[in-house]
Amino acid sequence: MKGEDFALSRVPAEARRPMWEVFLIRFGAVVTLSQFIVGAELGYGMTLKETLIATLLGAVLLEIISFLCGVAGAWEGLSTSLLTRWSGFGRLGSSLIGLIIGISCIGWFGVQNSVFAEGVNQALGGIINVKILMFLTGILVTLLVVYGYKMLSYTASIAVPGFIIAIGIATYKLLSKYDINTLMNSMPPGPHLSLGTAITVVAGGFMVGAVITPDLSRYNRNGKDVFWMTILSIFAGELSVTFLAVLMSHAIKSADVVTIILNLGGWIAAALVILSTVKINDLNLYAASLGISNFLDAVFGIKINRAFLTIIIGLLGTLGSILGILDKFVAFLTILGIAIPPIGGIMVVDYFILRRYRNELIESRKQGQLPEVVEDWNPIAIISLVAAFLIGYFFKGGLNQTLNSLLSGMILYYLLMKAYMMFMPDKGAKFIQENIIGKEE
């Protein structure tokens, strides 16, 4: 059915796409105004050289998680929330993961939709009520995502080049009065920022995106494609945007570069907001639909067409932006941003190191089906996730909250699983199992 997009099944070999096509979608998720904000904040407290080094090192951390999660997704052809059924969390545990990812992405969809509508409102000179625009822009992006991955690709092929052109024009207009060589060698205008803090800001800023890499990489043909898709999008995207943002920050002696860009006025500023928001918001809604699909299937056995589900959750996110309740929702979304990173860490440890369900995954992959055996819950994974979240939320030291939760989840899960395997060797590192229907739809 159109729009189903293999939400509850493997992506078959014939549906896999060229590396550059998946890369363009992923690149669009990195090259955004949000990344400009990060780059400007770093440039305000660091030299260009220091900022690029911090960005490079932070990108290495992102690449490790993106690549490992992405390879698992490509090998199995499964989205993040569905993959976690056999990579740490079990059937019902994965439903919790799907719900967390779904709520987070629906919330950010609504927040970004408000930004989208404001950008359109500015371009039109305020002639249309902004709440009406919120409804129209929300419906527009929702209808794009109804058609699944194919429409993501079409949107990215237009929005990504458009955004790059718009940001290039904006950068030229802002920096044309300055000597570039002087800016590149100038001292930071603000208080000095340490290298360690800068690295964690870079890594923490896109860690959630790294964890949900399988949502896109399941369309990659092999691990090599995943490597190039992730490394080019992260390194090229992060470094190029950061480079421009630092120059702007040094030129205007402020970290508030985005406000300066938006104050350019006219269609250039509007294009930056619109193109940036469209290409990130379609991914927000896409990831939300996959996560909620898995939740409904795992908990209630309900298989809803992903296109129909996309319309429902798109309307919910749009309604939230219209009512203004999402302004108060941001703090909650930030909390979820601490809860999601250890999901990726636990998944990586389970899939690549413990390999508890690797044989079942390999055998079922040959038939293009899902494994017929899965545990309901993995209590150790849930305990590790909760503990990692608490550490990330309450412990303000160490790296940063995002990375603290990520590393805590990985370490706790590995040590607790090893202890369980030692004391319960007859269980085969698995918990109570049940048969499920794993046929492709």
N, C-alpha and C positions, 0 to 999 in steps of 0.2 A: 504493500500500500504506500502511496506517495507520502513522504514525510516521516515514515516509520524509522528509517535510517539506522536499522540494526540496534535499536536501543536496548533490547534484551537478548541479543544473540551476537555471535562473532561476525565481524566484517569479513566476507569471503574474499578469496584471492582476486576474483574478477572485479571486485569493487574498489580495490586499492588504487591509489592515485600517485602521480609523479611527485618526486620530492619537492620540486620548486613550488608546486601548487599548495601543498600542505605548509611549506615554509612561508609563503606569502601571507597565509592566514595567521600563522604564529607570529610573524614579524610585525603584523598589525597590532597584535596584543602587547608588544613591547614598545613600539615607537608611538608613544602617546603623550598627552599633556601631563599625565601623572609622572612619567619619567622625566619630563622637563622640570617639574617641581623638585624632584629628587636631585637632579643635576645642579639646579640653581642653589639649593641648600648646601650642597657639597662645595660648590664654587665660591660661595660666600665666605666659607671658612678655610679654604685650601687653595693652593696654587693649581694651575692647570695640570702640571705634571703629577702632583700628589693626588688630584682627583681622578685622573685617568688610571693611575696605579691602583687606587682603591676600587674603582669601578671594575678593573680587570680582575682583581682578586675576588671581589664579591660575585662577579659573573662566573668565576670558576666554581664556587659553591652552588650557584644556581644550575650550572651546566651538569654537575654531578647528579643532582636530584632529578633534573629534567630528563637527562639521558637514561638513567636507570629506570625511572617510572615509564618513560616513553618506550624503551625497548620492550619492557614487559607488555605494554599495551599493543605494540606492533606485532610481537610474536603471537600473542593470544587473540588479537583483533577485538579487544574488549575495552569498554570505557572504564574510567577510574572506579566508579562506584560498583560496577559489576565485577571488575577484576578483584576487588577486595573480598569477594565471597571466598575465593580460593587463594588469597594472599594475606591471610592474617585474621580476618574478622568473622568469617562464617556468613550464612544466609541472612540471619536477622541482624547480625553485627554490621553487615554491609548496608542493610537498610538504614541503619543509624547514620552511616557515612553518607549515603545518598541524600538523606534528609538534611544533614549539616551542610553539605555542598549546595544542595538545592536552595535552602533558605538564604545562605550567604549570597549566592548568585542572583536570586530574585531581588533581594534587598539592594544590592549594588546596581542591578538593572534599573530599579526605580530611582535611585539617587542619580545615576548617570542620565536617566531620561529627563530629570529636572534640568540638568546642565544643558542637555541637547535642546530642550525647548527654549531655554534662556538665550542660547546662541541664535536660534532661528528668530526669536523675538527681536533680538538686537539687529539682525540683518534686515528685518522687515520694518524696522523703525517703530516697533511697539504698536502696530495697527491692529493686531489680533491679541485677544486676551491670552495670557500666558498659560492658563489652565486648559484652554481649548487646544493650545499648541502641545501641551503635555500629552493630552489624549491622542492627538494626531500623530505625534512622533512615536509614542509608545506603540500604537497600532501598526505604524509603518515598520518598525524593527521587528515586531512580533510576526508580521506576515512574511518578512524576509526569512526568519528562522524556521517558519512552518515547513519550508522546503528543504531543511536539513543542511548537510554538509555542502551540497552543490551550490546552494545560495550563499553560504559562507564564502566559498571560493569566488563567486561572481562579485560579491560585495567587496572582498579584499582586493581584487584586481582593479577596482575603481578607487576605493577609499584610501588604500595605502599610497599609491603614486600621488593621488590628490593631496593627501596630508603632507607628503614630503615636499611637493611643489609649494604648498601654502606656507609651510614652516621655513622653506628656503627664502621665499619672498619676504616674509616677516623678519627673518634674521638679517637679510640684506638691508631692509629699511631701518632696522634698529642699529646696525653696526656700521653703516656706510659713513658715518661721521667720525669713526674711530680708526686708529691705526691697529690693524690686526696683530702685527708682531708685538706691539706694546702690550696689548691685552693678553696675549699668550704668555708673556713673561712678567706680568704684573703680580703684585702681592695680593692676597685675599683681602677684601674690604671689611670683613667681619671678624669676630673672635675665631681663633684657630680651632680647627676640628681635628681630632686625633685620627690616625689612620685606621685604628681598630674600630672606632665608632663609625667611620665612613663605610668601611667594608660591610658591617652588619646592616647599615641603612640600605645599601645597594641590594644585598642578598634578601633582606627581609621584605623589601618592597615588592618583589615579584615571586616570593616563595609559594604562595597559594597557586599562582599560575603554573609553577613548576610541578606541583603535586598533581594537578589535573591535566598534565600533558597527554596521558593516554586517550583522553576524549578526542584529540586530534591525531595522535600517532597511530591509533588503530587503523588509520587509512594509509599509513606508510607501508611500503612493500617489504622492508627488511630493516635490520638494525643499522646498517650503513646509512640509509635514508634518514633514520631518526637522528643519528649523530650529526649529519650536516644540517638537518632542519633545526635542531636545537642550538647547535654551536653558532651557526650563522645568525639566527634570529637574536640570540642573547648577546653575543659579542658585538656584532655589527650594529644592532639596535641600541644597546646600552651605551656603547662607546660613542657612536655618532651623535645621539641625542645629548649625552652628557657634555660632549665637546662644545656644542653650540650653546647649551645652557650655561656653561661656565663663562664663556665669552660674554654672554648677555649680563650675567651676574656681576662680572668685573667691570663691564661698561657702565652700568647704571648704579653700581655700588649698592645693590640690594639683592635679596634672595627672592623677591616677589616678581620674578620674571613673567610668570603667566599673566598676572594682572596687567603688566606693561603691554604684553602681546594683545590681550583682549581690548585694551584701550586704543589700539591702532584704529579700531572702527572699521566700518565697511565690510565688504565680503571676505576680505582676507582673514580678519579675526573670526568672523562667523564660520568660515570654511574650516579653520583650525578646530573650533569647538565641535562642529557638526561631524566632520570626517573622523576626528579622534573618537567621538562618542559612539558613532554608528559601528565602527569596527571593533570596539571593545564590548559594546552592549549586545551585539549579536552573539558573541562568545559567552557572555554572562547568561543569556537566556538559553543558549544551546546546552551549556553545562548544567543549568538548573533542570531542564527537561529530562536529561539523561539520569540525573541523580534522583529526581522524584519518581521517574518510571521504575527505577530499581526498588525504591522504597515501597511503592504500591504493590509491586509484584511479589517482593519478599515477605511482606507483612500480611497483606490481604489476598494475595494470589490474583490481583486485578491487573490485567494487561490492557492498558489504555494506549491507543495510537499516539505516538509521540507528537504528531502534528496537532492533534486535538488538545493534548496536554499543554503544548506550547502556547496555544491560544489562551487557555485558562490562566496559566501562571503569568503570561504577558499582561493580561488584563489586571491581575492582582497587583503586579509591580507598577503598572500604569496608574491604577487607582490610588496606590500608596503615594505616588509622587504628586498626584492632583490634590489629595487631602493634606499633604504636607507632613504626614506622620513619619516619613522617612528621615526627616531632619533629626528626629529623636531616636532613630533606629541606628544611626551611624556608630554609636558607642557599642551597641550589641554586635554589629557587623565586625567591628574591630576585635571584639572578644572571640568571635568565630575565626578570625584570622590567626589567632593563636592556637585554636583547636585543630585547624586543618593540617599544618605542617607535619605533626607527628604521625598523621595518617599515612603520608607518603613514606616517612621513615620506617614505620612498622611494615608497610607493604614491601619495601625494598629488602628489609632483613628477612622477611618470610619467604619471598619469591626467590631471591638470589643466594641467600646463605642457608636458611633452614630447609628450603625446598620441600615443604611438607606435602604439597599437592602437585608437584611438578610432573610426576608420572601420569596422574589422572588428567592433567591438562594436556600433556603431549598426546596421549592416546585419543582423547576426545577431539583434539585438534585435527587429527587425521580424517575424522568423519565429519568435520565441520560442525560439531555439536558442542554443547556445554557438558562438563563432567556430570555424571549421574550421582556422584557422592559429594556431600558437603556437610560440614558441621553446622548446627544451628547457631551456636555462639562459640567464640574463643574467649573465655573469661580473662585470660592473661593479656590478650590484645586490648580488651576494654579497660582493664586495670591500668595498663601501661599508658593508654591514651588519656585517661582521666588524670593520672599522676603527672604526665608530661604537661598537660594543660595547666594544672595547678602550679607546677614549677614555672612554666612560662609566664603565667599571669601574676603570680605573687613575687617571684624572684626578679628583682630589677637589675641585679649585677650580671656578671658573666659577659656574654656576647650581646644579644638583645633578646626581647621576649620571643620573637619568632624562632630564632635559631636555638635558644635555650630549650624551647618545647620540642623542636625537631630532634635535636641530639639526645635529649632526655628520653624521648619515646623510643628511639632506636636502641639505646643502651639498655634501658629497663626491659624492653621486650625480649632482647637477645638473652640477657642474663636470666630472666624469669623462665623463659622457654627452656633454656639449657638445664635449669634446676628441675623443671617438671619432667624433662626427658630422662634425667638422672634418677629421680625417685619413682617415676612411672614408666619404665622402659617398655612395658607390654602394650602401652597405648599408641606407640608409633608416632609420638608428638602430635596426636590428633585427639579431638574431643568427640562427644557423641555425634554420630553421623546419621544421616537419613537420605533416602533416595528422593531425587527430584526429577521432574521432567526437564530434560536438557535439550530437547529437539529444537532445531531452527524453525522459526515461524515463516 
